[in-house]
Amino acid sequence: FFNFSIADPGPYTCQTPEGQINAALVVKPRISPFPFGKIVKAGDQLQLRCESNGYPEPTTVWVLPNGKVRRHKVLNLNATFPRHNGTFRCKANNTAGEVTQDINVLIKDGLRFLQQQTEERIDLAHGVQTVLDCSATGNPAPSYEWFTLDRASREMAVIPEQNTSLLVVTKVTGSPPGYRCVVSSKYAFGSQGDAQPSISRNFIFQGPATDPMRILNEGCIMDDCSGCSSAHSSAFGLFLSVLLFYLAA
């Protein structure tokens, strides 16, 4: 026999000199094509449908990114969260075999700073390394950029880490106005659901960067030696305090 289809399931009987052979048609499952990717906003509903055919009728299940199995052709999630980000797999199987098809789901999540304030004021210490921490969450993972508030070119080094970007200001001198951290994500949205591809946070330096050695030297330019000694002791104590604080950090 040739050209069997699901419409000809059998069973069939074949009579031979050796005896009777029973047979039935089996057809390996086939999954109807569906999109390979889907983008959903966090909090929205997600519905995935997997239609399959074969003989005997296939059993169809969905495997979630966390490994959990849902035994339905149609997968419904009433609300989505970042944990649902990843690959969902449809599996259809019967006695003839098993087939699978994947769909990648991106749960886009709004940008948020881990720190509550969008502006931070920082006291300066002359010539001492200063580290600024800009941490944010979002999905896809956000990118970070740093700028000086006066747009001037200054020496700095950026250390990227998971969910954060550290700006190391290697030498603080004079009176720099501060820095701005701009966090961006392609699919980010605001609290009202509108597009918000970037957010920013300012780090403002308070006052001029004070040089402890200058305080020490200026305190000693006086005729009264006892006053010099007092000023020298006070300034030197300030210098040691600042130095020990940054060494401990």
C-alpha positions in Angstrom: 0.0 0.0 0.0 1.2 3.5 -0.7 0.1 7.1 0.0 -1.3 6.5 3.4 -2.7 9.5 5.3 -4.2 10.1 8.7 -7.6 9.4 7.2 -6.5 5.8 6.7 -5.6 4.8 10.3 -6.4 1.1 10.0 -6.1 -1.4 11.6 -4.8 -3.6 8.8 -4.4 -7.3 8.7 -2.0 -9.2 6.5 -2.4 -12.9 6.0 0.7 -14.9 5.3 1.5 -18.6 5.2 3.1 -18.2 8.6 0.1 -16.6 10.1 -1.7 -13.3 10.5 0.0 -9.9 11.0 -1.9 -6.9 12.4 -0.7 -3.4 11.6 -1.9 0.1 12.2 -0.9 3.5 10.7 1.3 5.7 12.8 2.3 9.3 11.8 5.0 11.2 13.5 3.8 14.5 15.0 4.1 17.8 13.1 3.9 21.2 14.8 2.2 24.0 12.9 4.7 26.8 12.4 4.5 29.8 14.8 6.8 32.8 15.3 10.2 32.3 16.7 10.1 35.4 18.9 7.7 37.5 20.9 8.1 40.7 23.0 5.8 41.3 25.9 5.8 44.2 28.5 6.2 43.1 32.1 2.8 42.7 33.7 0.9 42.0 30.5 -0.7 38.7 29.6 1.1 36.1 27.5 -0.6 33.5 25.3 1.3 30.9 23.3 -0.5 28.4 21.1 1.0 25.1 19.8 -1.1 23.1 17.3 0.2 19.7 16.2 -1.1 16.7 14.2 -0.1 13.1 13.8 -1.5 9.6 14.5 -2.2 8.6 17.2 -3.1 12.1 18.2 0.0 13.7 19.8 0.3 14.8 23.4 1.3 18.4 23.4 3.0 20.2 26.3 4.8 23.5 26.9 8.1 23.7 28.8 8.7 27.0 30.5 12.2 28.7 30.8 12.3 27.5 34.5 11.7 23.9 33.4 8.1 23.7 34.6 5.7 21.8 32.2 2.2 22.9 31.3 0.2 20.1 29.6 -1.9 22.3 27.3 -1.8 23.2 23.6 -2.5 26.8 24.6 -0.3 28.4 27.3 -1.9 31.3 29.2 0.0 33.5 31.7 -2.3 36.1 33.2 0.7 38.4 34.1 4.3 38.2 33.0 7.4 38.9 35.1 11.2 39.1 34.3 11.5 35.4 35.3 9.4 34.5 32.3 12.1 35.9 30.0 13.7 33.1 27.9 12.9 30.2 25.7 9.5 28.4 25.7 9.4 25.0 24.1 6.5 23.2 22.6 6.8 19.4 22.6 4.5 17.0 20.7 4.9 13.2 20.9 3.1 10.0 20.1 4.2 6.4 19.5 5.8 7.4 16.2 8.2 10.0 17.8 8.6 13.5 19.2 9.1 16.9 17.7 9.8 20.3 19.4 9.7 23.9 18.4 11.0 26.9 20.4 9.9 30.5 20.8 12.1 33.1 22.5 10.1 35.5 24.7 11.5 38.8 25.8 9.8 40.4 28.8 10.7 44.0 28.5 10.9 45.7 31.9 11.1 49.5 32.7 14.4 51.1 33.7 14.8 51.8 37.5 17.7 53.0 39.6 18.5 50.8 42.6 19.2 54.0 44.5 16.0 56.1 45.1 17.5 59.5 44.5 18.2 60.7 41.0 20.7 63.1 42.3 23.5 62.6 44.8 25.8 65.2 46.4 29.3 64.2 47.2 32.0 65.8 49.4 35.3 66.1 47.7 38.9 65.3 48.9 41.7 66.8 46.9 43.8 64.4 44.8 42.0 61.3 46.2 40.3 58.7 44.1 36.5 58.9 44.1 34.2 56.1 43.0 30.6 56.8 41.8 28.1 54.0 41.8 25.3 54.0 39.2 23.1 50.9 39.5 19.9 50.2 37.6 17.6 47.3 36.6 15.8 46.7 33.3 15.2 44.1 30.6 17.0 43.8 28.2 20.0 44.6 30.4 20.7 48.4 30.2 23.8 50.1 28.9 25.6 52.9 30.8 27.2 56.1 29.7 29.0 58.7 31.8 29.3 62.5 31.1 30.7 65.4 33.0 28.0 68.0 33.8 30.1 70.7 32.1 30.8 68.3 29.1 34.5 68.9 29.7 37.0 66.1 29.0 38.3 64.7 32.3 40.3 61.7 33.3 38.1 58.8 34.5 37.8 55.0 34.3 34.6 53.0 34.0 34.2 49.5 35.6 31.2 47.6 34.2 29.6 45.1 36.6 26.3 43.2 36.6 23.4 45.7 36.9 25.8 48.5 37.7 28.5 50.8 36.4 31.3 52.2 38.5 33.0 55.5 37.5 36.5 55.9 39.1 37.5 59.5 39.1 41.2 59.0 39.5 42.2 62.5 40.6 39.9 65.1 41.9 41.3 68.6 41.6 39.9 72.1 41.4 36.2 72.4 41.5 34.7 69.8 39.0 30.9 70.3 38.7 30.1 66.5 38.8 29.0 63.7 36.5 25.9 62.3 34.9 25.1 58.6 34.5 22.8 57.9 31.6 21.2 54.4 31.5 19.6 53.2 28.3 17.6 50.2 27.1 16.0 49.5 23.7 12.6 48.5 24.9 12.3 50.4 28.2 9.0 52.1 29.1 7.9 54.6 31.8 5.5 54.2 34.7 2.6 55.1 32.4 3.5 52.5 29.8 5.0 55.1 27.4 8.4 54.7 25.8 11.3 55.7 28.0 14.5 54.6 26.4 16.8 56.3 29.0 17.0 57.7 32.5 19.8 59.7 34.1 21.3 60.3 37.6 23.5 63.2 38.6 26.5 63.1 40.9 27.1 66.7 42.1 30.4 67.6 43.9 29.9 69.9 46.9 32.4 72.7 47.0 36.0 72.8 45.8 38.3 69.8 46.3 40.2 70.8 49.4 43.9 70.0 49.6 44.8 68.8 53.1 48.5 69.6 52.5 47.5 73.2 51.6 45.6 73.6 54.8 48.6 72.3 56.7 51.0 74.6 54.9 48.8 77.7 55.2 48.3 77.0 58.9 52.0 77.3 59.5 52.5 80.6 57.8 52.1 82.7 61.0 54.4 84.4 63.5 53.0 82.5 66.5 54.7 79.1 66.7 52.1 77.8 69.1 49.4 78.7 66.6 51.4 76.9 63.9 51.6 73.8 66.0 47.8 73.8 66.6 47.0 74.3 63.0 49.5 71.8 61.9 48.1 69.1 64.2 44.5 69.8 63.2 45.2 69.7 59.5 47.4 66.6 59.7 44.6 64.9 61.6 42.1 65.8 58.8 44.5 64.5 56.2 45.0 61.1 58.0 41.2 60.7 58.5 40.5 61.2 54.8 43.4 58.9 53.8 42.3 56.1 56.2 38.7 56.3 55.0 39.6 55.7 51.4 42.1 53.0 52.2 39.5 51.2 54.2 37.0 51.5 51.3 
